[in-house]
């Protein structure tokens, strides 16, 4: 049955035949109702399959009732008239009513996956669930979550009494079952009310479809292993997809225990949260044999942690502190040793966190499964962690990538969830940051423990802080912790899994740790985890345990309660800019705005933050101070006229804010960089560059102030600092931005003069011993930008090295290019080559099946400087099979390049209809924006609109003008900025 759109009723076959006699008009009305409404039959108790009797399992999905069920108003379905709506009720609310408390689920799932039928039109599954509940409020209406499921039977037994069998318990008649699909409920209407304090068992049989296109609920992966096409089933329940698999109380605070049974084909293995309890065999109605695998009872846990997998995989295993750990993957991957790295790090990570929190991992085993395709990256299900294989598996000879660190981080993150999220769960999704923020924070603690040489602060900046500070601001972004009443729609829950929950949440945890100390921080978390184990917590519960830890000591004194301090950060959007006047010692705070305008702070944002200020003076760490009002005097922060006197705020960038200084403050720092840059730690050289360019871009300081900080770069040998400089001075669209045409020769001269030293270091390593970089994470993630910039600026040694490496690969394809600069070598190999190199790359692409590598090759082929090659490339895209380029829009890829912008525009003149057929009419709108990305006048807008007008539909023509105006205004603003950069470069080159 397809998706439902609202509440509705099921009409049995017998009733439908009877109603047919009433005439075609009524049949038409019923057809409309069937299309608009979900259905679920009321099944007579004798017809309901018993969850305990194997021979009673339904062999076919779908169920039939004895008579048309009643509507929510108690009237027969046949009496419904067009336009009638259900009455308002608890089914209109996002949250379940507090009438029932689930205690235990007996869940059986039977997916019909067979190895001889991997791609049936619809992969159905059936199931039964018995939910033991405690009634808290008398009610004759029961609400559970259910979505995209057919209800094949419903019964309520009880009240249940201790020591008695559920089969002998009384029965509460079910008069009607219907769906409220906008809020994803199934509603059971009973003939009599359940009574408070009593236990009951809700028995539901159901059926549904496994997902093929999305990784939600129960979903299918089709893949190749050992040269054969195979399939597997896996689950993703977080945040609200358990209801897509079985009717349940799908809220994180409604924890229960689970007994899970999976019926599957004998050639597959079934996995779930707990170890296997037993197996049996049975036949279906067609005589086919199936295996029934049962699992031990889970601890109390929310529905979003229930997990299942049915697969034909192999595994590797080891034991850590008496508990088995297994990594499951394709048989080829297991045989090739690709799961060994993950296996070897998983156990020690568990042991480290057990020791850190002094709380043992409570489950007897851990399975980790690597899926061919898993959109959610990784999921922390208790006892059955699910990963995208690209983020878990590592080829044994793959030493020269940052992938080892990436896998370690993600595995650490998901294992961290075993305490933050699984053992202690947030009460509702508004505080999901308590799960994700702390798991994200501790992944860096784990990495640092096992790799003490890794620069923890710089890695946190690069992976966490940089991205969220770039996106966060006072007007648009949301708070980390939100009020429950702010949520009214289901999709608002899914939207919480974003940069602010993960990155800002981790930054909140890190800042909290920094102004306390690590011992006090961990002590408070231990208390919190112990108190709320197997239960749920609010943000305030966490603050109470931190306050208790602070109250039990006297060394650390805070200006306010932990709740007051941290609520000022988690309950409001954005972050502050802290400005220090080093002449007066006056420090002030104001909200950070994108593109700040005069008086904006006063007009739009009245709140302040309670800001911890860790700082250093002349290279020496100073005592913590607090900015707990809009401005405050700190005489100790004044500097003298001495050349050696300077101040930096936000030690190690542990505070979640940007720092600004008066002109003298910036001047002192610039002088120190030119005199002795190593006196300023690497993390603060990074900070100065990142803060200054962001503040200048958004009108807090002049662009010249940021540029002055780059004068010393000839002495900078830390590649991560160079990466920050180059990202700001040469963004991705630098070359194709017409505003930069005047800047390019000036910037080329300015940077090449300073780039030689760092280039010589890394070009030598590339030529002589690139393997030396395998443990240098910052070099691995930064080298591509350095290499690409050197070639972009025309450094002959870079261009020559690109030619050498590309030609060597052409002659010996088995010799892989250095991974950190592979993208740049491919691009410049094509840009500096002819059709010979292009044709070679296209042949490599045509024989490649790895999606990530294919995308890399697609982008590289657009780097050609020959218009005829790019034109041929686009012809290939619209004339060959769509599968040749998957879903990648080759026209957009070409148009995004410097030469390709003009070639693509000419190509569209004669081929726009073919492009529209291949990629859809909306692709033409996207192409218009890409080709028009440099417009800066109304005349250019008019010309562009006239060019595209015959290609677009009327409604598209009406909506694009405003977008083009926005592009024009942004380019005009950048034009002014570019002119000032050019003037500064002329003065300083």
DRENVO-81346 format. One record per residue (C-alpha): residue in one letter; z, y, x. Coordinates in steps of 0.02 Angstrom, whole numbers, padded with zeros to 5 digits, always signed. Each point is the difference from the previous one (the first is absolute). Layout:
# DRENVO-81346
aZYX ...
***
This chain:
# DRENVO-81346
x+00000+00000+00000 x-00045+00172+00064 x+00113+00149+00027 x+00091+00065-00150 x+00011+00183-00043 x+00142+00013-00122 x+00116-00098-00111 x-00078-00128-00116 x+00001-00163-00092 x-00068-00174+00016 x-00101-00072-00146 x-00003-00189-00007 x-00161-00098-00025 x+00048-00056-00174 x+00043+00175-00054 x-00161+00065+00075 x-00102-00124-00104 x+00092+00053-00156 x-00027+00183+00036 x-00185-00033+00032 x-00022-00030-00185 x+00053+00178-00035 x-00166+00064+00067 x-00088+00072+00150 x+00085+00168-00011 x+00172-00072+00024 x-00064-00112+00139 x-00065+00155+00088 x+00168+00084-00017 x+00086-00153+00073 x-00124-00003+00145 x+00044+00180+00038 x+00184-00042-00008 x-00025-00150+00114 x-00085+00110+00128 x+00136+00132-00007 x+00154-00106-00007 x+00081-00138+00102 x+00051-00160-00085 x+00134-00129+00010 x+00032-00136-00126 x+00166-00045-00075 x+00011-00185+00034 x+00105-00118-00103 x+00145-00070+00101 x-00070-00175-00010 x-00162+00060+00077 x+00080+00089+00148 x-00023-00097+00163 x+00163-00055+00077 x+00020+00066+00177 x+00091-00156+00052 x-00124-00132-00060 x-00153-00022+00110 x-00103-00083-00135 x+00023+00150-00113 x-00088+00125+00111 x-00144+00090-00087 x-00164-00062+00071 x-00095+00150-00065 x+00044+00185+00001 x+00026+00087-00166 x+00107-00045-00150 x-00013+00003-00188 x+00127+00054-00127 x+00036-00062-00174 x-00033+00166-00087 x-00045+00179+00040 x+00149+00078+00087 x+00086+00153-00067 x-00037+00171+00072 x+00140+00109+00069 x+00027+00061-00178 x+00016-00177-00065 x-00167-00002-00090 x-00131-00137+00027 x-00134+00036+00127 x-00132-00010-00134 x+00078+00148-00088 x-00027+00115+00148 x-00121+00141-00032 x-00110+00092+00125 x+00094+00140+00088 x+00173-00072-00035 x+00116+00018+00149 x+00159-00091+00037 x+00161+00096-00033 x+00088+00082+00146 x+00131-00104+00085 x+00069-00061+00168 x-00173-00071+00040 x-00057+00181+00025 x+00119+00023+00147 x-00035-00043+00181 x+00171-00081+00024 x+00061-00156-00087 x+00140+00025-00127 x+00169-00065+00065 x+00015-00133-00135 x-00024-00155+00106 x+00051-00044+00178 x-00101-00140+00082 x+00101-00127+00097 x-00119-00141+00045 x-00185-00046-00011 x-00070-00176-00011 x-00182+00037+00042 x-00148-00118+00008 x-00175+00056+00051 x-00156-00107-00011 x-00153+00085+00079 x-00160-00101-00024 x-00063+00022+00177 x-00101-00150+00061 x-00086-00024+00169 x-00159-00058-00087 x-00009+00155-00110 x+00038+00153+00106 x-00090+00132-00104 x+00019-00037-00184 x-00047+00146-00114 x+00184+00018-00043 x+00144-00079+00094 x+00133-00029-00132 x+00182-00042+00022 x+00127-00057-00129 x+00187+00004+00010 x+00167-00010-00083 x+00156+00100+00030 x+00175-00025-00068 x+00107+00153+00028 x+00188-00010-00022 x+00065+00170-00056 x+00165+00078-00049 x-00006+00108-00154 x+00081+00170+00030 x-00046+00087-00163 x-00032-00082-00168 x-00188-00003-00030 x-00131-00091-00101 x-00141+00068+00108 x-00023-00063+00178 x-00106+00088+00130 x-00065-00080+00159 x-00136+00059+00117 x-00168-00088-00019 x-00173+00062+00047 x-00171-00081-00007 x+00080-00163-00057 x-00030-00100-00159 x+00158-00061-00084 x-00021-00181-00052 x+00173-00028-00071 x+00170+00083-00019 x+00171-00067-00048 x+00179+00061+00017 x+00144-00124+00018 x+00184+00039-00009 x+00131+00050+00005 x+00026-00111+00152 x+00170-00071+00037 x+00070-00057+00167 x-00025-00186+00027 x-00122-00022-00144 x-00185-00041+00017 x-00124+00136-00041 x-00102-00126-00098 x+00145-00023-00121 x+00036+00186-00017 x-00040+00093-00159 x-00165+00087-00030 x-00032+00181-00048 x-00163+00005-00100 x-00138+00111+00072 x-00092+00089-00140 x-00127+00097+00101 x-00062+00024+00178 x-00108+00148+00049 x-00048+00104+00150 x+00032+00183+00038 x-00126+00010+00139 x+00010+00183+00048 x+00175-00035+00067 x-00039-00183+00035 x+00126-00083-00116 x-00001-00156-00105 x+00111+00022-00153 x+00086-00145-00089 x+00061+00037-00176 x+00139-00117-00053 x+00060-00049-00172 x+00179+00037+00051 x+00084+00103+00135 x+00065-00067+00164 x+00185+00035+00022 x+00083+00092+00146 x+00085-00108+00129 x-00099-00157-00041 x-00124-00089+00111 x-00175-00044-00063 x-00155-00080+00071 x-00170+00079-00031 x-00137-00132+00012 x-00178+00064+00023 x-00162-00090+00040 x-00144+00108+00060 x-00169+00003+00086 x-00098+00125+00101 x-00137+00029+00128 x+00017+00009+00188 x-00065+00163+00074 x-00157-00001+00106 x-00030+00183+00034 x+00178+00064+00029 x+00151-00071+00086 x+00118+00019-00148 x+00100-00134-00086 x-00077-00171+00035 x-00163+00021+00096 x-00138-00100+00083 x-00063+00008+00179 x-00164-00087+00044 x-00030-00026+00186 x-00078-00112+00132 x+00098-00124+00106 x-00062-00141+00110 x-00176+00044-00055 x+00039-00026-00185 x+00023+00119-00144 x+00178-00008-00067 x+00117+00091-00117 x+00184+00036-00018 x+00116+00081-00125 x+00141+00119+00044 x+00107+00127-00089 x+00045+00184+00015 x+00135+00053-00123 x+00057+00169+00068 x+00023+00117-00082 x-00041-00053-00178 x-00118-00149+00008 x+00121-00143-00035 x-00035+00035-00184 x-00183-00042+00035 x+00053-00177+00048 x+00141-00042-00121 x+00099+00089-00137 x+00157+00070+00081 x+00123+00142+00014 x-00101+00089+00133 x+00120+00132+00064 x+00083-00003+00172 x+00179+00010-00066 x-00022-00152-00113 x+00032-00130+00133 x+00011-00185-00041 x-00017-00171+00080 x-00162-00097-00010 x-00045-00185-00007 x-00186-00005+00035 x-00122-00142-00030 x-00184+00006+00049 x-00128-00125-00065 x-00148-00010+00119 x-00142-00108+00061 x+00060-00138+00119 x-00107+00065+00144 x+00094+00165+00003 x+00174+00045+00059 x+00110+00109-00111 x+00119+00129+00074 x+00133+00108-00081 x+00157+00095+00046 x+00108-00154+00027 x-00025-00168+00087 x-00082-00142-00094 x+00123-00099-00106 x-00114-00141-00054 x-00174-00055-00051 x-00071-00109-00137 x-00169-00043-00070 x-00072+00011-00174 x-00164-00006-00092 x-00075+00130-00113 x-00088-00037-00164 x-00162-00036+00093 x+00079-00127+00116 x+00003+00115+00152 x+00148-00021+00116 x+00106+00151+00045 x+00149+00023+00115 x+00159+00078-00068 x+00101+00088+00136 x+00174+00063-00039 x+00104+00118+00106 x+00185+00031+00026 x+00087+00139-00097 x-00021+00174+00072 x+00140+00125+00028 x+00016+00142-00125 x-00156+00104+00023 x-00115+00116-00097 x-00162-00063-00076 x-00106+00097+00125 x+00058-00117+00139 x-00055-00161-00086 x-00142-00072+00104 x-00125-00143-00008 x-00144-00066+00103 x-00114-00149-00027 x-00110-00033+00151 x-00084-00121+00119 x+00078+00070+00159 x+00081-00065+00158 x+00157+00071+00078 x+00099+00016+00160 x+00190-00001-00003 x+00158+00027+00098 x+00186+00005-00037 x+00109+00153+00021 x+00187-00022-00020 x-00028-00158-00099 x-00127+00074-00122 x-00183-00047-00001 x-00134+00133+00022 x-00180-00046-00040 x-00159+00103+00021 x-00140-00058-00116 x-00182+00044+00033 x-00176-00068-00003 x-00012-00165+00093 x-00119+00077+00126 x+00124+00137+00039 x+00144-00122+00021 x-00104-00110+00115 x-00051+00150+00105 x+00180+00059+00022 x-00025+00161-00097 x+00166-00018-00092 x+00104-00032+00156 x+00040+00182+00040 x+00068+00033-00176 x+00100-00162+00006 x+00078+00043+00167 x+00060+00173-00053 x+00060-00039-00176 x+00156-00100+00043 x+00068+00122+00129 x-00026+00145-00121 x+00100-00090-00134 x+00140-00035+00126 x+00002+00181+00061 x+00020+00070-00176 x+00129-00132-00047 x+00104+00052+00150 x-00028+00186-00031 x+00061-00006-00181 x+00118-00148+00024 x-00076-00077-00157 x-00092-00166+00012 x-00169-00024-00080 x+00049-00097-00158 x-00153-00111-00029 x-00020-00170+00085 x-00181+00031+00054 x-00135+00131+00024 x-00185-00028-00032 x-00126+00132+00052 x-00177-00021-00062 x-00154+00090+00066 x-00127+00037-00136 x-00185+00033+00033 x+00012+00152-00114 x+00162+00087-00052 x-00011+00183-00050 x+00185+00034+00016 x+00004-00033+00188 x+00160-00102-00011 x+00134-00045-00128 x+00180-00045+00033 x+00028-00133-00135 x+00161-00092+00035 x-00043-00162+00090 x-00189+00022-00017 x-00067+00152+00090 x-00184+00037-00031 x-00112+00089+00126 x-00180+00049+00018 x-00056-00114+00142 x-00069+00147+00099 x+00179+00065+00015 x+00084-00164+00046 x-00119-00105+00105 x-00039+00034+00183 x-00123-00093+00107 x+00087-00062+00158 x-00124+00091+00113 x+00012+00163-00100 x+00113+00091+00122 x-00085+00169+00013 x+00034+00072-00172 x+00141+00088-00084 x+00000-00145-00123 x+00150-00087+00078 x+00107+00154-00032 x-00074+00022-00173 x+00037-00181-00049 x+00175+00016+00071 x+00030+00158-00102 x-00061-00074-00164 x+00094-00164+00023 x+00157+00101+00042 x-00026+00108-00153 x-00014-00148-00118 x+00147-00091+00078 x+00101+00161-00015 x-00032-00010-00187 x+00099-00162-00007 x+00152+00114+00007 x-00070+00164-00066 x-00083-00048-00163 x+00032-00186-00018 x+00187-00014+00031 x+00035+00176-00065 x-00129+00068-00121 x-00019+00176-00066 x+00051+00015-00183 x-00170+00067-00048 x-00164+00053+00079 x+00048+00184+00014 x+00101-00051+00154 x-00128-00119+00077 x+00023+00097+00162 x+00165-00092+00023 x-00107-00155+00025 x-00151+00067+00090 x+00077+00143+00098 x+00134-00106+00084 x-00119-00146+00031 x-00121+00123+00082 x+00140+00077+00105 x+00068-00166+00063 x-00170-00066+00050 x+00006+00124+00144 x+00177-00052+00046 x-00057-00180+00010 x-00153+00044+00105 x+00106+00102+00120 x+00128-00139+00018 x-00131-00130+00049 x-00107+00123+00098 x+00121+00123+00080 x-00138+00080+00104 x-00092+00060-00154 x+00029+00187-00030 x+00088-00009-00168 x-00005+00186-00043 x-00184+00021+00041 x-00048-00155-00098 x+00101+00058-00151 x-00088+00168+00010 x-00172-00077+00012 x+00021-00134-00134 x+00117+00083-00124 x+00043+00183+00022 x-00169+00076+00042 x-00089-00061-00156 x+00134+00045-00126 x+00031+00174+00072 x-00187+00031-00016 x+00002-00045-00186 x+00171+00063-00055 x+00027+00177-00063 x+00100+00096-00128 x-00120+00013-00146 x-00100-00160-00019 x+00100-00143+00074 x+00139-00092-00091 x+00181-00030+00042 x+00050-00164+00082 x+00125-00038-00139 x-00050+00045-00176 x+00090+00006-00166 x-00024-00151-00111 x-00042+00108-00150 x-00150+00070+00095 x-00090-00167-00025 x-00096-00026-00162 x-00151-00108+00047 x-00024-00165+00090 x-00121+00069+00130 x+00132+00122+00061 x+00096-00148+00072 x-00150-00062+00100 x-00027+00175+00069 x+00172-00002+00082 x-00062-00115+00139 x-00064+00143+00105 x+00025+00097+00161 x+00157+00085-00065 x+00090-00160-00047 x-00039-00085+00166 x-00018+00135+00132 x+00111+00136-00071 x+00128-00132-00050 x+00003-00067+00179 x+00016+00179+00065 x+00150+00028-00114 x+00086-00156+00070 x-00039+00053+00179 x+00066+00177-00026 x+00160-00070-00079 x+00025-00115+00149 x-00028+00143+00122 x+00132+00120-00064 x+00129-00139-00018 x-00015-00129+00137 x-00076-00173+00003 x+00167-00091-00012 x+00060+00100-00150 x-00171-00014-00080 x-00002-00191+00015 x+00182-00013-00054 x-00036+00092-00162 x-00154-00106-00034 x+00099-00160+00027 x+00126+00056-00129 x-00139+00046-00122 x-00091-00166+00022 x+00158-00104-00017 x+00057+00092-00157 x-00166-00012-00093 x-00062-00170+00059 x-00097-00090-00138 x+00017+00158-00103 x-00077+00172-00021 x+00040+00173+00066 x-00039+00182-00029 x-00027+00131+00133 x+00174+00068-00035 x+00074-00172+00039 x-00073+00012+00174 x+00070+00175+00025 x+00174-00059-00054 x+00003-00132+00136 x-00055+00125+00131 x+00135+00119-00060 x+00129-00139+00012 x-00051-00033+00180 x+00012+00185+00042 x+00170+00018-00085 x+00068-00145+00104 x-00028+00093+00165 x+00030+00175+00067 x-00126+00023+00139 x-00148+00050-00107 x+00027+00151-00113 x-00133+00048-00126 x-00025+00167-00090 x-00008-00087-00170 x+00007-00172-00078 x-00134-00125+00044 x-00060+00009-00179 x-00020+00190+00007 x-00089-00009+00167 x-00119-00141-00041 x-00034+00050-00180 x-00067+00164+00067 x-00135-00104+00086 x-00033-00141-00124 x+00004+00097-00164 x-00124+00137+00044 x-00178-00005+00062 x-00063+00062+00165 x+00097+00046+00156 x+00059+00159+00087 x-00072+00100+00142 x+00143+00048+00115 x-00030+00164+00092 x+00108+00052+00148 x+00001+00175+00069 x+00056-00030+00179 x+00030+00185+00028 x+00132+00013-00136 x+00052-00182-00026 x-00038+00015-00187 x-00069-00159-00078 x-00078-00007-00172 x-00080-00130-00112 x-00142+00011-00125 x-00104-00130-00092 x-00162-00056+00082 x-00155+00045-00100 x-00181-00044+00030 x-00085+00165+00036 x+00154+00108-00018 x-00024+00172-00078 x+00117+00149+00008 x+00158-00014-00109 x-00048-00175-00056 x+00172-00068+00042 x+00091+00123-00113 x-00117-00029-00145 x-00010-00189-00004 x+00144-00085+00089 x+00183+00050-00009 x+00084-00156+00070 x+00063-00024+00177 x+00035-00153+00106 x+00158-00043+00095 x-00085-00019+00169 x+00070-00093+00151 x-00055+00090+00159 x+00003-00106+00156 x-00067+00103+00144 x-00016+00024+00187 x+00011+00150+00113 x-00084+00000+00169 x-00018-00189-00011 x+00183-00034-00042 x+00050-00073-00168 x+00118+00113-00099 x+00126-00032-00139 x-00060-00028-00177 x+00001+00153-00113 x-00041+00018-00185 x-00109+00123-00093 x+00076-00012-00174 x-00063+00165-00069 x-00162+00097+00004 x+00045+00084+00166 x+00140-00009+00127 x+00045+00072+00170 x+00014-00115+00152 x+00042+00110+00151 x-00008-00151+00117 x-00187-00013-00035 x-00043+00170+00070 x-00100-00004+00163 x+00002+00120+00146 x-00145+00077+00094 x+00010-00141+00127 x-00158-00103+00018 x+00107-00157-00008 x+00078+00039-00170 x-00077-00090-00149 x+00054-00086-00160 x-00075-00144-00101 x+00065-00047-00172 x-00009-00172-00084 x+00047-00117+00140 x-00115-00152+00007 x-00077+00061-00164 x+00135-00091-00098 x+00012+00141-00128 x-00127+00005-00141 x-00063+00177+00027 x-00115+00107+00105 x+00064+00127+00125 x-00062+00177+00026 x+00058+00130+00127 x-00019+00186+00020 x-00130+00060+00125 x+00124-00003+00143 x+00052-00178-00041 x-00180-00063+00005 x-00034+00101+00158 x+00149-00079+00090 x-00059-00175-00046 x-00177+00037+00054 x+00062+00065+00168 x+00102-00158+00026 x-00150-00110-00040 x-00108+00091+00128 x+00138-00003+00131 x+00072-00176-00021 x-00057-00094-00155 x+00101-00156+00045 x+00161+00099-00029 x-00043-00011-00185 x+00007-00182-00061 x-00160-00082-00061 x+00058-00004-00181 x+00027+00188+00005 x-00167+00036+00080 x-00071-00097-00146 x+00109+00097-00121 x-00050+00170+00069 x-00185-00039-00017 x+00015-00077-00174 x+00116+00132-00072 x-00095+00147+00074 x-00172-00052-00062 x+00066-00045-00173 x+00093+00165-00015 x-00151+00099+00059 x-00116-00089-00121 x+00116+00045-00145 x+00030+00183+00046 x+00175-00010+00075 x-00055+00049+00177 x-00160+00062+00082 x-00126-00129+00062 x+00009+00081+00171 x+00183-00053+00013 x-00050-00182-00021 x-00146+00015+00121 x+00111+00075+00134 x+00096-00165+00004 x-00155-00091+00063 x-00022+00100+00160 x+00106-00123+00100 x-00100-00155-00050 x-00073-00028+00173 x+00175-00060+00046 x+00022-00110-00154 x-00012-00186+00039 x+00072-00069-00163 x-00146-00060-00105 x+00097+00014-00164 x+00021+00188+00029 x-00185+00015+00036 x-00033-00094-00162 x+00099+00130-00098 x-00095+00142+00084 x-00171-00076-00030 x+00034-00045-00181 x+00039+00184-00032 x-00137+00078+00105 x-00139-00122-00041 x+00023-00073-00175 x-00120-00133-00062 x-00126+00123-00075 x+00003+00117+00150 x-00180-00026+00059 x-00078+00007-00174 x+00096+00159-00047 x-00117+00147+00024 x+00151+00112+00027 x+00031-00090+00164 x-00172+00029+00074 x+00064+00153+00094 x+00159-00088+00052 x-00078-00159+00069 x-00064+00066+00169 x+00161+00099+00025 x+00113-00145-00046 x-00105-00117+00108 x+00028+00109+00152 x+00184+00027-00038 x+00044-00183-00032 x-00106-00084+00133 x+00088+00104+00131 x+00167-00070-00059 x-00059-00174-00051 x-00050-00063+00172 x+00172-00060+00052 x+00039-00104-00154 x-00180-00062-00007 x+00004-00061+00180 x+00159-00098-00034 x-00070-00096-00149 x-00182-00016+00052 x+00061-00087+00158 x+00105-00119-00104 x-00148-00036-00115 x-00112-00041+00148 x+00123-00096+00107 x+00135-00081-00105 x-00003+00039-00184 x+00123-00143-00030 x+00134+00111+00078 x+00007+00094-00166 x+00051-00150-00105 x+00183+00054-00011 x-00033+00188-00006 x+00001+00028-00188 x-00021+00189+00008 x-00150-00018+00115 x-00080-00129-00113 x+00011+00112-00153 x-00050+00160+00094 x-00137-00056+00118 x-00139+00001-00130 x+00027+00185-00037 x+00004+00045+00185 x-00158-00101+00038 x-00093+00066-00151 x+00044+00180+00041 x-00054-00016+00181 x-00170-00065-00056 x-00012+00130-00139 x+00028+00138+00128 x-00139-00074+00107 x+00107-00064+00144 x-00134-00093+00098 x+00118-00135+00063 x+00047-00042-00180 x-00181-00008-00056 x-00046-00108+00148 x+00147-00117-00031 x-00055-00016-00182 x-00175-00048+00054 x+00065-00128+00125 x+00121-00083-00120 x-00126-00007-00142 x-00140-00071+00107 x+00116-00127+00077 x+00047-00056-00175 x-00184-00010-00050 x-00036-00115+00146 x+00160-00101-00017 x+00060+00011-00181 x+00136-00127+00036 x+00083+00132+00111 x+00092+00107-00126 x+00012+00188+00024 x+00174+00074+00031 x+00074+00002-00176 x+00085+00171+00006 x-00167+00088+00031 x-00116-00123-00088 x-00043+00121-00140 x-00043+00139+00123 x-00105-00114+00113 x-00100-00063-00149 x-00031+00176-00064 x-00051+00075+00168 x-00099-00155+00046 x-00107+00034-00154 x+00000+00190+00020 x-00059-00012+00181 x-00119-00145-00030 x-00162-00034-00091 x-00058-00114-00139 x+00028-00145+00120 x+00188+00025-00002 x-00001+00037-00187 x-00097-00159-00041 x+00118-00102+00108 x+00151+00069-00093 x-00082-00033-00167 x-00031-00181+00048 x+00184-00017+00050 x+00049+00076-00167 x-00114-00117-00098 x+00083-00153+00077 x+00178+00062-00015 x+00115-00050-00143 x+00160+00092+00047 x+00018+00146-00121 x+00093+00115+00119 x-00127-00027+00138 x-00146+00023-00120 x+00066+00170-00054 x+00019+00050+00183 x-00181-00048+00033 x-00062+00092-00156 x+00081+00161+00063 x-00066-00025+00176 x-00180-00018-00061 x+00014+00174-00079 x+00033+00077+00174 x-00184+00000+00046 x-00075+00170+00042 x-00177-00055-00048 x-00046+00059-00176 x-00126-00141-00024 x+00131-00133+00041 x+00122+00076-00124 x-00137+00011-00131 x-00042-00184+00027 x+00185-00042-00012 x+00009+00080-00173 x-00159-00090-00053 x+00081-00164+00048 x+00148+00047-00109 x-00100+00024-00160 x-00132-00135+00024 x+00096-00150+00068 x+00125-00107-00094 x+00157+00097-00049 x+00102-00136+00083 x-00071+00051+00169 x+00112+00153+00004 x+00133-00055-00125 x+00066+00153-00093 x-00019+00124+00143 x-00108+00149-00050 x-00118+00014+00148 x-00073+00165-00060 x+00174+00079+00002 x+00034-00073+00173 x-00160+00074+00069 x+00026+00168-00087 x+00171+00017+00081 x-00074+00006+00175 x-00065+00156+00085 x-00185-00044+00000 x+00012-00110-00153 x+00048+00143-00115 x-00175+00070+00009 x-00086-00169+00001 x+00096-00058-00153 x-00045+00158-00095 x-00186-00026+00035 x+00017-00185-00043 x+00070+00042-00171 x-00154+00103-00046 x-00105-00157-00022 x+00133-00134-00024 x+00137+00072-00111 x-00041-00117-00144 x+00014-00154+00113 x+00163+00068+00073 x+00068+00028-00175 x-00047-00177-00052 x+00076-00074+00158 x+00163+00099+00006 x+00017+00080-00171 x-00029+00176-00062 x+00172+00057+00060 x-00053-00036+00179 x-00123+00145-00012 x+00144+00118-00038 x+00095-00066+00151 x-00154+00023+00107 x-00016+00178-00061 x+00174+00038+00062 x-00030-00087+00167 x-00165+00089+00032 x+00073+00164-00060 x+00159-00012+00103 x-00050+00152+00106 x-00048+00122-00139 x+00076+00174+00014 x-00104+00110-00118 x-00044+00004-00185 x-00185-00009+00047 x+00030-00166+00088 x+00090-00065-00155 x-00146+00051-00110 x-00127-00082+00116 x+00100-00160+00006 x+00018-00006-00189 x-00185+00030-00023 x-00039-00140+00123 x+00113-00126-00089 x-00030+00060-00178 x-00141-00124-00042 x+00106-00144+00063 x+00159+00034-00099 x+00050-00018-00181 x+00046+00153-00102 x+00189-00027+00002 x-00004-00019+00189 x-00093+00163+00024 x+00136+00089-00097 x+00145-00067+00104 x-00065+00014+00178 x-00008+00190+00011 x+00189+00021+00012 x+00011-00133+00135 x-00135+00084+00103 x+00090+00166-00018 x+00157-00082+00068 x-00098-00068+00149 x-00074+00173+00030 x+00169+00086-00006 x+00077-00127+00118 x-00144+00022+00121 x+00018+00190-00006 x+00183-00016+00042 x-00042-00119+00142 x-00136+00119+00059 x+00130+00136+00027 x+00112-00123+00092 x-00147-00062+00105 x-00044+00178+00050 x+00178+00028+00063 x-00004-00165+00096 x-00166+00050+00079 x+00070+00169+00051 x+00153-00082+00078 x-00110-00125+00094 x-00109+00139+00070 x+00156+00086+00063 x+00077-00156+00076 x-00150-00097+00067 
***
